Amino acid sequence: MYDFQYARPANIVEARAALSGSNEAVLMAGGQTLIPTLKQRLRKPSVVVDLGSVRNLGEVQIMKDKIMIGAMATHANVAASPILAKRLPALAALAGGIGDPHVRARGTIGGSIANADPAADYPAAVVALNADIVTDRRTTAADSFFKGLFETTLARDEIVTSIHIKVPEKAAYAKFPNPASRFALVGVFVAKFKDNVRVAVTGAGPSVFRLPDMEKALAQSFTPDALVDIAVSPDRLNSDIHAAADYRAHLIGVMARRAVAACG
Ligand SMILES: Cc1cc2nc3c(=O)[nH]c(=O)nc-3n(C[C@H](O)[C@H](O)[C@H](O)COP(=O)(O)OP(=O)(O)OC[C@H]3O[C@@H](n4cnc5c(N)ncnc54)[C@H](O)[C@@H]3O)c2cc1C
């Protein structure tokens, strides 16, 4: 680990000031990805700006017709939220299936989407749920937030403050986890709204993506059988030591049908 300064702002204004003080300043949420990369000397920040003391960033609240989840809500907070248990249990279940108890106690929804790991679970949820990503300066629809492998529209000094989600009629997430880390080899989140269905896939490609063919078929008939004849192409899917692209393509179909079945 290289030497760095440590800042612990009490609010977003102070956090923004700490970030703008240096081009090499970096935000830290729970440190679940950041700290290992510092230990491995993959990053050399001048200042680590720890969001851990920023007030009111970790809450789950109902706001009009949406649920607002603060960026610093840990996976354990989301998994245990009574609001989500009642209105969006699929998201609580997704959070409860991330990593292990240690990771869930420290890792955050804001850190997860800002990091945009191709195998992370939350990107599938926020894209399928058509969520808004709110930062200290703008609101971005999840559809345009994720740009590629570990890449989002966030500026270097931009702070995710919350995620706003409209509650769907039905939703479920099915994941085929890597047995060691619990990261998704393939994860499919299905959300049925009054007027449309959205299906988003994580783990299979360089970044989260939607499946328009499945969305159209499910809008006609919201049953697992509606997906049986839809083949997913392995082109542009990941092949690695964990799974080949054609196996991931097959898993997308299986996980999508399981998610629809889980919607009940
Ligand atoms: C052993 C292990 C197993 C895991 N298993 C899974 C799994 O099964 N599924 C899964 O989805 N994830 C998994 N993860 C990832 C984990 O859940 C965290 O979501 C992820 O590591 C991000 O951690 P963090 O929130 O502590 O963010 P940090 O590590 O603190 O930050 C990550 C990145 O996001 C940036 N950042 C953080 N917060 C913000 C913000 N509010 N605004 C802008 N930028 C920000 C930081 O600058 C940094 O670049 C696993 C991690 C580990 C270590």
Ligand as a Chemical Component Dictionary entry (heavy atoms), coordinates in Angstrom:
data_LIG
# 
_chem_comp.id                   LIG 
_chem_comp.type                 NON-POLYMER 
_chem_comp.pdbx_formal_charge   0 
_chem_comp.three_letter_code    LIG 
# 
loop_
_chem_comp_atom.comp_id 
_chem_comp_atom.atom_id 
_chem_comp_atom.alt_atom_id 
_chem_comp_atom.type_symbol 
_chem_comp_atom.charge 
_chem_comp_atom.model_Cartn_x 
_chem_comp_atom.model_Cartn_y 
_chem_comp_atom.model_Cartn_z 
_chem_comp_atom.pdbx_ordinal 
LIG C1  C1  C 0 -15.018 -11.546 -0.898 1  
LIG C2  C2  C 0 -15.982 -10.660 -1.661 2  
LIG C3  C3  C 0 -17.138 -11.208 -2.182 3  
LIG C4  C4  C 0 -18.036 -10.410 -2.900 4  
LIG N1  N1  N 0 -19.161 -10.980 -3.413 5  
LIG C5  C5  C 0 -20.029 -10.217 -4.110 6  
LIG C6  C6  C 0 -21.233 -10.775 -4.652 7  
LIG O1  O1  O 0 -21.568 -11.940 -4.487 8  
LIG N2  N2  N 0 -22.044 -9.936  -5.357 9  
LIG C7  C7  C 0 -21.772 -8.597  -5.529 10 
LIG O2  O2  O 0 -22.555 -7.889  -6.150 11 
LIG N3  N3  N 0 -20.659 -8.053  -4.999 12 
LIG C8  C8  C 0 -19.789 -8.816  -4.299 13 
LIG N4  N4  N 0 -18.679 -8.238  -3.759 14 
LIG C9  C9  C 0 -18.498 -6.763  -3.911 15 
LIG C10 C10 C 0 -19.022 -6.034  -2.663 16 
LIG O3  O3  O 0 -20.319 -6.440  -2.399 17 
LIG C11 C11 C 0 -19.067 -4.490  -2.772 18 
LIG O4  O4  O 0 -20.294 -4.070  -3.314 19 
LIG C12 C12 C 0 -18.046 -3.892  -3.624 20 
LIG O5  O5  O 0 -16.808 -4.457  -3.287 21 
LIG C13 C13 C 0 -17.989 -2.375  -3.374 22 
LIG O6  O6  O 0 -17.620 -2.205  -2.021 23 
LIG P1  P1  P 0 -17.874 -0.893  -1.199 24 
LIG O7  O7  O 0 -19.311 -0.519  -1.215 25 
LIG O8  O8  O 0 -17.222 -1.101  0.120  26 
LIG O9  O9  O 0 -17.135 0.241   -2.039 27 
LIG P2  P2  P 0 -15.539 0.710   -2.031 28 
LIG O10 O10 O 0 -14.720 -0.507  -2.081 29 
LIG O11 O11 O 0 -15.356 1.588   -0.834 30 
LIG O12 O12 O 0 -15.535 1.538   -3.318 31 
LIG C14 C14 C 0 -15.588 0.896   -4.586 32 
LIG C15 C15 C 0 -15.439 1.950   -5.692 33 
LIG O13 O13 O 0 -16.600 2.761   -5.756 34 
LIG C16 C16 C 0 -16.281 4.134   -5.517 35 
LIG N5  N5  N 0 -17.366 4.646   -4.668 36 
LIG C17 C17 C 0 -17.780 4.120   -3.479 37 
LIG N6  N6  N 0 -18.849 4.784   -3.034 38 
LIG C18 C18 C 0 -19.119 5.744   -3.946 39 
LIG C19 C19 C 0 -20.118 6.753   -4.041 40 
LIG N7  N7  N 0 -21.069 6.888   -3.105 41 
LIG N8  N8  N 0 -20.100 7.574   -5.115 42 
LIG C20 C20 C 0 -19.169 7.424   -6.092 43 
LIG N9  N9  N 0 -18.186 6.500   -6.051 44 
LIG C21 C21 C 0 -18.176 5.660   -4.994 45 
LIG C22 C22 C 0 -14.924 4.128   -4.831 46 
LIG O14 O14 O 0 -14.198 5.305   -5.099 47 
LIG C23 C23 C 0 -14.267 2.908   -5.464 48 
LIG O15 O15 O 0 -13.729 3.255   -6.725 49 
LIG C24 C24 C 0 -17.783 -9.009  -3.056 50 
LIG C25 C25 C 0 -16.625 -8.446  -2.504 51 
LIG C26 C26 C 0 -15.727 -9.247  -1.813 52 
LIG C27 C27 C 0 -14.505 -8.603  -1.204 53 
# 
loop_
_chem_comp_bond.comp_id 
_chem_comp_bond.atom_id_1 
_chem_comp_bond.atom_id_2 
_chem_comp_bond.value_order 
_chem_comp_bond.pdbx_ordinal 
LIG C1  C2  SING 1  
LIG C2  C3  SING 2  
LIG C2  C26 DOUB 3  
LIG C3  C4  DOUB 4  
LIG C4  N1  SING 5  
LIG C4  C24 SING 6  
LIG N1  C5  DOUB 7  
LIG C5  C6  SING 8  
LIG C5  C8  SING 9  
LIG C6  O1  DOUB 10 
LIG C6  N2  SING 11 
LIG N2  C7  SING 12 
LIG C7  O2  DOUB 13 
LIG C7  N3  SING 14 
LIG N3  C8  DOUB 15 
LIG C8  N4  SING 16 
LIG N4  C9  SING 17 
LIG N4  C24 SING 18 
LIG C9  C10 SING 19 
LIG C10 O3  SING 20 
LIG C10 C11 SING 21 
LIG C11 O4  SING 22 
LIG C11 C12 SING 23 
LIG C12 O5  SING 24 
LIG C12 C13 SING 25 
LIG C13 O6  SING 26 
LIG O6  P1  SING 27 
LIG P1  O7  DOUB 28 
LIG P1  O8  SING 29 
LIG P1  O9  SING 30 
LIG O9  P2  SING 31 
LIG P2  O10 DOUB 32 
LIG P2  O11 SING 33 
LIG P2  O12 SING 34 
LIG O12 C14 SING 35 
LIG C14 C15 SING 36 
LIG C15 O13 SING 37 
LIG C15 C23 SING 38 
LIG O13 C16 SING 39 
LIG C16 N5  SING 40 
LIG C16 C22 SING 41 
LIG N5  C17 SING 42 
LIG N5  C21 SING 43 
LIG C17 N6  DOUB 44 
LIG N6  C18 SING 45 
LIG C18 C19 SING 46 
LIG C18 C21 DOUB 47 
LIG C19 N7  SING 48 
LIG C19 N8  DOUB 49 
LIG N8  C20 SING 50 
LIG C20 N9  DOUB 51 
LIG N9  C21 SING 52 
LIG C22 O14 SING 53 
LIG C22 C23 SING 54 
LIG C23 O15 SING 55 
LIG C24 C25 DOUB 56 
LIG C25 C26 SING 57 
LIG C26 C27 SING 58 
# 
